[in-house]
């Protein structure tokens, strides 16, 4: 029982939500919940594939504070996201949008996978239908030439 309690405590302490400092948390639980939802979708520009809620970097802290500041000022969730993207670029989104030039990124991988599978299938089909190489050995002229080369 003690081990289970200790394991639960260690898992709770390792939770990414502990990256948010107590002085960052808003008094209004509804606003704090919105801030957490928004922050979970924003990438820490220092740590790369961590959300700003999971990161302990200073820039992530600044971004968390900025999100909360915009919410306190009365911005809606899309307005906050738009403000952050305008300030830091679209790379800050952990889940990029599917419009504009990003559609190429979303479509390219599946299309290339299909092309690769079709190419592999065609190659294997041609290989099956290819004639067997002749195993007749060397011609008389080739054997003479080989003997001459081996003598030298």
C-alpha beads as a LAMMPS data file, in Angstrom:
LAMMPS data file: protein, C-alpha beads

152 atoms
151 bonds

1 atom types
1 bond types

-500.0 500.0 xlo xhi
-500.0 500.0 ylo yhi
-500.0 500.0 zlo zhi

Masses

1 110.0

Atoms # bond

1 1 1 0.000 0.000 0.000
2 1 1 2.857 2.351 0.886
3 1 1 4.549 1.688 -2.469
4 1 1 1.357 2.514 -4.339
5 1 1 0.973 5.768 -2.421
6 1 1 4.624 6.660 -3.033
7 1 1 4.337 5.872 -6.765
8 1 1 1.183 8.000 -7.017
9 1 1 2.913 10.889 -5.275
10 1 1 5.950 10.668 -7.582
11 1 1 3.724 10.587 -10.674
12 1 1 1.821 13.620 -9.433
13 1 1 5.057 15.499 -8.828
14 1 1 6.290 14.658 -12.337
15 1 1 3.098 16.002 -13.890
16 1 1 3.650 18.692 -16.509
17 1 1 1.102 20.946 -14.847
18 1 1 3.706 21.745 -12.199
19 1 1 5.584 23.901 -14.738
20 1 1 2.931 26.579 -14.193
21 1 1 4.108 28.604 -11.228
22 1 1 1.703 29.481 -8.401
23 1 1 2.079 33.210 -9.067
24 1 1 0.855 32.661 -12.657
25 1 1 -2.428 30.998 -11.730
26 1 1 -5.492 33.208 -12.146
27 1 1 -7.985 33.672 -9.308
28 1 1 -10.947 32.934 -11.582
29 1 1 -11.105 29.136 -12.133
30 1 1 -12.955 29.542 -15.445
31 1 1 -10.278 31.877 -16.830
32 1 1 -7.542 29.594 -15.521
33 1 1 -9.163 26.626 -17.234
34 1 1 -9.318 28.565 -20.516
35 1 1 -5.680 29.596 -20.086
36 1 1 -4.643 25.960 -19.550
37 1 1 -6.582 24.866 -22.639
38 1 1 -4.919 27.534 -24.768
39 1 1 -1.445 26.924 -23.291
40 1 1 -1.672 23.190 -23.959
41 1 1 -1.793 23.937 -27.696
42 1 1 1.143 26.361 -27.750
43 1 1 4.711 25.202 -28.357
44 1 1 7.599 26.331 -26.202
45 1 1 10.035 27.919 -28.643
46 1 1 12.993 26.934 -26.462
47 1 1 12.095 23.298 -25.717
48 1 1 10.474 22.663 -29.118
49 1 1 7.969 19.824 -28.748
50 1 1 6.715 20.736 -25.295
51 1 1 3.713 22.882 -24.615
52 1 1 4.310 26.082 -22.712
53 1 1 2.488 24.515 -19.741
54 1 1 5.059 21.700 -19.608
55 1 1 8.128 23.882 -20.034
56 1 1 10.133 25.615 -17.341
57 1 1 11.875 27.956 -19.816
58 1 1 11.623 31.702 -19.235
59 1 1 10.092 32.256 -22.663
60 1 1 7.386 29.700 -21.885
61 1 1 6.653 31.520 -18.629
62 1 1 6.407 34.813 -20.521
63 1 1 4.021 33.238 -23.010
64 1 1 1.861 31.757 -20.193
65 1 1 1.672 35.191 -18.571
66 1 1 0.814 36.781 -21.911
67 1 1 -2.034 34.301 -22.474
68 1 1 -3.418 35.001 -19.011
69 1 1 -3.026 38.756 -19.474
70 1 1 -5.005 38.673 -22.721
71 1 1 -7.745 36.577 -21.092
72 1 1 -8.034 38.993 -18.173
73 1 1 -8.370 41.851 -20.685
74 1 1 -11.406 40.080 -22.109
75 1 1 -10.073 38.477 -25.302
76 1 1 -11.778 35.348 -26.577
77 1 1 -9.776 32.140 -27.053
78 1 1 -9.397 32.648 -30.833
79 1 1 -8.294 36.246 -30.255
80 1 1 -5.646 35.115 -27.766
81 1 1 -4.367 32.478 -30.196
82 1 1 -4.338 35.007 -33.013
83 1 1 -2.379 37.473 -30.865
84 1 1 0.216 34.840 -29.928
85 1 1 0.560 33.616 -33.528
86 1 1 0.941 37.194 -34.784
87 1 1 3.655 37.810 -32.218
88 1 1 5.631 34.521 -32.435
89 1 1 4.646 33.040 -35.801
90 1 1 2.625 29.978 -36.717
91 1 1 5.401 27.657 -35.512
92 1 1 4.194 28.334 -31.973
93 1 1 1.109 26.158 -32.597
94 1 1 1.586 22.519 -31.608
95 1 1 -1.171 21.607 -34.074
96 1 1 -0.644 23.727 -37.206
97 1 1 -3.611 24.969 -39.191
98 1 1 -4.711 23.186 -42.360
99 1 1 -5.155 26.226 -44.558
100 1 1 -2.889 28.180 -46.866
101 1 1 0.573 26.781 -47.523
102 1 1 0.252 24.320 -44.620
103 1 1 -2.088 22.176 -46.702
104 1 1 1.026 21.029 -48.585
105 1 1 2.516 19.724 -45.344
106 1 1 -0.674 17.896 -44.384
107 1 1 -1.146 16.296 -47.813
108 1 1 2.475 15.592 -48.776
109 1 1 3.143 12.679 -46.423
110 1 1 0.108 10.560 -47.361
111 1 1 0.592 11.299 -51.079
112 1 1 4.273 10.358 -50.949
113 1 1 3.398 7.178 -49.045
114 1 1 0.897 6.152 -51.734
115 1 1 3.426 6.920 -54.488
116 1 1 6.076 4.851 -52.683
117 1 1 3.698 1.889 -52.293
118 1 1 2.689 2.038 -55.969
119 1 1 6.329 2.244 -57.054
120 1 1 7.256 -0.728 -54.864
121 1 1 4.335 -2.737 -56.241
122 1 1 5.296 -1.955 -59.838
123 1 1 8.926 -2.857 -59.180
124 1 1 7.999 -6.193 -57.619
125 1 1 5.577 -7.012 -60.447
126 1 1 8.224 -6.268 -63.102
127 1 1 10.738 -8.335 -61.182
128 1 1 8.356 -11.319 -61.108
129 1 1 7.789 -11.119 -64.871
130 1 1 11.440 -10.566 -65.795
131 1 1 13.110 -13.451 -67.678
132 1 1 15.568 -15.575 -65.744
133 1 1 19.193 -14.767 -66.516
134 1 1 20.852 -17.404 -68.664
135 1 1 23.049 -19.736 -66.701
136 1 1 24.837 -21.168 -69.757
137 1 1 28.206 -19.996 -68.528
138 1 1 30.873 -18.249 -70.574
139 1 1 31.151 -18.474 -74.334
140 1 1 34.285 -19.936 -75.917
141 1 1 35.667 -16.463 -76.691
142 1 1 35.041 -15.342 -73.113
143 1 1 36.777 -18.428 -71.707
144 1 1 39.850 -17.819 -73.930
145 1 1 40.004 -14.198 -72.823
146 1 1 39.688 -15.248 -69.177
147 1 1 42.548 -17.745 -69.524
148 1 1 44.737 -15.045 -71.102
149 1 1 44.009 -12.634 -68.266
150 1 1 44.705 -15.228 -65.604
151 1 1 48.073 -16.174 -67.138
152 1 1 49.394 -12.637 -66.746

Bonds

1 1 1 2
2 1 2 3
3 1 3 4
4 1 4 5
5 1 5 6
6 1 6 7
7 1 7 8
8 1 8 9
9 1 9 10
10 1 10 11
11 1 11 12
12 1 12 13
13 1 13 14
14 1 14 15
15 1 15 16
16 1 16 17
17 1 17 18
18 1 18 19
19 1 19 20
20 1 20 21
21 1 21 22
22 1 22 23
23 1 23 24
24 1 24 25
25 1 25 26
26 1 26 27
27 1 27 28
28 1 28 29
29 1 29 30
30 1 30 31
31 1 31 32
32 1 32 33
33 1 33 34
34 1 34 35
35 1 35 36
36 1 36 37
37 1 37 38
38 1 38 39
39 1 39 40
40 1 40 41
41 1 41 42
42 1 42 43
43 1 43 44
44 1 44 45
45 1 45 46
46 1 46 47
47 1 47 48
48 1 48 49
49 1 49 50
50 1 50 51
51 1 51 52
52 1 52 53
53 1 53 54
54 1 54 55
55 1 55 56
56 1 56 57
57 1 57 58
58 1 58 59
59 1 59 60
60 1 60 61
61 1 61 62
62 1 62 63
63 1 63 64
64 1 64 65
65 1 65 66
66 1 66 67
67 1 67 68
68 1 68 69
69 1 69 70
70 1 70 71
71 1 71 72
72 1 72 73
73 1 73 74
74 1 74 75
75 1 75 76
76 1 76 77
77 1 77 78
78 1 78 79
79 1 79 80
80 1 80 81
81 1 81 82
82 1 82 83
83 1 83 84
84 1 84 85
85 1 85 86
86 1 86 87
87 1 87 88
88 1 88 89
89 1 89 90
90 1 90 91
91 1 91 92
92 1 92 93
93 1 93 94
94 1 94 95
95 1 95 96
96 1 96 97
97 1 97 98
98 1 98 99
99 1 99 100
100 1 100 101
101 1 101 102
102 1 102 103
103 1 103 104
104 1 104 105
105 1 105 106
106 1 106 107
107 1 107 108
108 1 108 109
109 1 109 110
110 1 110 111
111 1 111 112
112 1 112 113
113 1 113 114
114 1 114 115
115 1 115 116
116 1 116 117
117 1 117 118
118 1 118 119
119 1 119 120
120 1 120 121
121 1 121 122
122 1 122 123
123 1 123 124
124 1 124 125
125 1 125 126
126 1 126 127
127 1 127 128
128 1 128 129
129 1 129 130
130 1 130 131
131 1 131 132
132 1 132 133
133 1 133 134
134 1 134 135
135 1 135 136
136 1 136 137
137 1 137 138
138 1 138 139
139 1 139 140
140 1 140 141
141 1 141 142
142 1 142 143
143 1 143 144
144 1 144 145
145 1 145 146
146 1 146 147
147 1 147 148
148 1 148 149
149 1 149 150
150 1 150 151
151 1 151 152
